[in-house]
């Protein structure tokens, strides 16, 4: 059976974005009509729509689509969730891993939904600090657990290939609610489980 890749893009938005990317190429001193660049504006237009598709998605809908009544009240940890996002200051990628935990309060959610929430908020123009809080608040507000913990570790291309050019720097952000905020023992258990030391 042949492989079929299905990607859907708004034709009008693609056309408008491609027009502007063609002008950007021209302003940079390139010839957008040369063979290698002929289809570049349209490719970039589609790429940017994919990289920012989170604007069309709802974290709340994702959580609410898979909530199950369950009396489990121990920590649920999903760690090493790959994330790719775009710095809103330079529109360059940042990428890394998210580690998330929650303690259920009558309801659990599908494990894949946690990863999808990360994807939804990462696929927008972002700063890592806001991304961390948005993921935390989405899970807390929709699942209403006893607490949520989110840690993100990421590398930022805006620091690696321009500006300060520090290739090995990692940025770590964290956000907690409920028992993770109030109880040092619970928070320490989470950090031990994900193998991260926050100072």
C-alpha positions as CSV (number, residue, x, y, z in Angstrom):
1,X,0.0,0.0,0.0
2,X,1.5,3.4,-1.0
3,X,2.3,5.9,1.7
4,X,0.0,9.0,1.6
5,X,1.0,12.1,3.6
6,X,-2.0,14.2,4.3
7,X,-1.5,17.8,5.3
8,X,-4.2,20.4,5.2
9,X,-3.5,24.1,4.9
10,X,-5.8,27.1,4.3
11,X,-5.1,28.0,0.6
12,X,-5.8,31.7,1.2
13,X,-3.5,32.0,4.1
14,X,-0.8,30.0,2.3
15,X,-1.0,32.3,-0.7
16,X,-0.8,35.5,1.4
17,X,2.1,34.1,3.5
18,X,3.9,33.0,0.3
19,X,3.6,36.5,-1.2
20,X,5.3,38.0,1.9
21,X,8.0,35.4,2.0
22,X,8.8,36.0,-1.6
23,X,9.3,39.7,-0.8
24,X,11.5,38.8,2.2
25,X,13.7,36.8,-0.1
26,X,14.0,39.8,-2.4
27,X,14.8,42.1,0.5
28,X,17.6,39.8,1.6
29,X,19.2,40.2,-1.8
30,X,18.1,36.9,-3.3
31,X,16.3,36.2,-6.6
32,X,13.0,34.5,-5.6
33,X,12.5,33.6,-9.3
34,X,15.6,31.4,-9.6
35,X,15.1,27.7,-9.8
36,X,16.1,26.7,-6.3
37,X,13.8,29.3,-4.7
38,X,10.7,29.1,-6.9
39,X,8.7,27.0,-4.5
40,X,10.4,28.2,-1.3
41,X,7.8,30.9,-0.3
42,X,5.0,28.3,-0.5
43,X,7.0,25.7,1.4
44,X,7.8,28.2,4.1
45,X,4.2,29.3,4.3
46,X,3.1,25.8,4.9
47,X,5.9,25.1,7.3
48,X,4.9,28.2,9.4
49,X,1.3,27.1,9.5
50,X,2.3,23.7,10.8
51,X,4.7,25.2,13.4
52,X,2.0,27.4,14.7
53,X,-1.0,25.0,14.4
54,X,-1.5,25.2,18.2
55,X,-3.5,28.4,17.7
56,X,-6.3,26.2,16.1
57,X,-6.3,23.7,19.0
58,X,-7.7,23.8,22.5
59,X,-5.9,22.3,25.5
60,X,-9.2,22.2,27.4
61,X,-10.9,20.2,24.7
62,X,-8.1,17.7,24.7
63,X,-8.3,17.1,28.4
64,X,-12.1,17.0,28.5
65,X,-12.2,14.5,25.6
66,X,-10.6,11.8,27.8
67,X,-11.5,12.2,31.5
68,X,-12.2,9.0,33.4
69,X,-13.5,8.6,37.0
70,X,-10.8,6.8,39.0
71,X,-10.0,6.8,42.7
72,X,-6.2,6.6,42.2
73,X,-4.6,9.3,44.3
74,X,-0.9,8.8,43.7
75,X,1.4,10.7,41.5
76,X,1.1,10.2,37.7
77,X,4.3,11.3,35.9
78,X,4.8,11.6,32.1
79,X,8.4,12.6,31.5
80,X,10.7,13.3,28.5
81,X,7.9,14.6,26.3
82,X,9.6,16.0,23.3
83,X,8.7,19.6,22.4
84,X,9.4,21.9,19.6
85,X,8.4,25.5,19.8
86,X,9.2,28.9,18.3
87,X,10.7,31.8,20.2
88,X,8.4,34.8,19.7
89,X,11.3,37.3,19.9
90,X,13.4,36.0,17.0
91,X,11.1,33.4,15.5
92,X,13.8,30.8,15.9
93,X,13.1,27.3,17.3
94,X,13.6,26.1,20.8
95,X,13.3,22.5,21.6
96,X,13.7,20.1,24.6
97,X,11.6,18.0,26.9
98,X,8.7,18.5,29.2
99,X,8.2,16.5,32.4
100,X,4.7,16.6,33.9
101,X,3.0,15.1,37.0
102,X,-0.4,15.4,38.6
103,X,-2.1,13.8,41.5
104,X,-5.7,12.8,40.6
105,X,-8.7,14.0,42.6
106,X,-11.4,11.7,41.4
107,X,-10.5,11.8,37.7
108,X,-7.6,10.8,35.4
109,X,-6.9,11.6,31.8
110,X,-5.5,9.6,28.9
111,X,-1.7,9.7,29.0
112,X,-1.5,10.7,25.4
113,X,-3.6,13.8,26.2
114,X,-0.8,15.1,28.4
115,X,1.6,15.0,25.5
116,X,-1.0,16.6,23.2
117,X,-1.5,19.5,25.6
118,X,2.2,20.1,25.5
119,X,2.1,20.0,21.7
120,X,-0.9,22.4,21.5
121,X,0.8,25.1,23.5
122,X,4.3,24.5,22.1
123,X,3.1,25.0,18.5
124,X,2.6,28.7,18.9
125,X,4.9,31.7,19.1
126,X,6.1,31.3,22.7
127,X,8.5,32.1,25.5
128,X,9.4,29.1,27.6
129,X,8.2,30.7,30.8
130,X,4.6,31.2,29.4
131,X,4.6,27.7,27.8
132,X,5.3,26.1,31.2
133,X,2.5,28.0,33.0
134,X,0.0,27.4,30.2
135,X,0.5,23.6,30.3
136,X,0.2,23.7,34.1
137,X,-2.9,25.8,34.1
138,X,-4.6,23.7,31.4
139,X,-4.2,20.5,33.4
140,X,-5.2,22.1,36.7
141,X,-8.2,24.0,35.4
142,X,-9.7,21.1,33.4
143,X,-8.8,18.0,35.4
144,X,-8.9,19.7,38.8
145,X,-6.2,17.4,40.4
146,X,-4.7,17.8,43.9
147,X,-1.7,19.4,42.2
148,X,0.2,19.7,38.9
149,X,4.0,19.9,38.3
150,X,5.6,21.0,35.1
151,X,9.3,21.2,34.3
152,X,10.6,22.1,30.9
153,X,14.3,21.8,29.8
154,X,15.0,23.4,26.4
155,X,17.8,24.7,24.1
156,X,17.1,28.0,22.3
157,X,18.4,28.6,18.8
158,X,18.3,32.3,19.4
159,X,21.1,31.8,22.0
160,X,22.9,29.2,20.0
161,X,23.3,30.5,16.5
162,X,23.0,34.3,17.0
163,X,23.6,36.8,19.7
164,X,25.6,35.2,22.6
165,X,26.2,32.0,20.6
166,X,26.3,29.6,23.6
167,X,25.7,26.2,22.0
168,X,25.5,24.1,25.2
169,X,23.2,26.2,27.4
170,X,19.9,24.7,28.7
171,X,17.0,26.7,30.1
172,X,14.9,25.1,32.8
173,X,11.6,26.4,33.9
174,X,9.1,25.0,36.4
175,X,5.5,25.6,37.5
176,X,3.6,24.0,40.4
177,X,0.1,24.0,41.9
178,X,-1.5,22.4,44.9
179,X,0.4,19.8,46.8
180,X,3.5,20.2,44.6
181,X,3.6,23.9,45.7
182,X,2.8,23.3,49.4
183,X,4.6,20.0,50.2
184,X,8.4,19.9,49.7
185,X,8.4,16.1,50.0
186,X,5.9,15.7,47.1
187,X,7.8,18.1,45.0
188,X,11.1,16.4,45.8
189,X,9.7,13.0,44.8
190,X,8.6,14.4,41.4
191,X,12.1,16.0,40.8
192,X,13.8,12.7,41.8
193,X,11.5,10.7,39.4
194,X,12.4,13.0,36.5
195,X,16.1,13.2,37.4
196,X,16.2,17.0,37.7
197,X,17.7,19.2,40.4
198,X,16.0,22.6,40.8
199,X,17.9,25.1,43.0
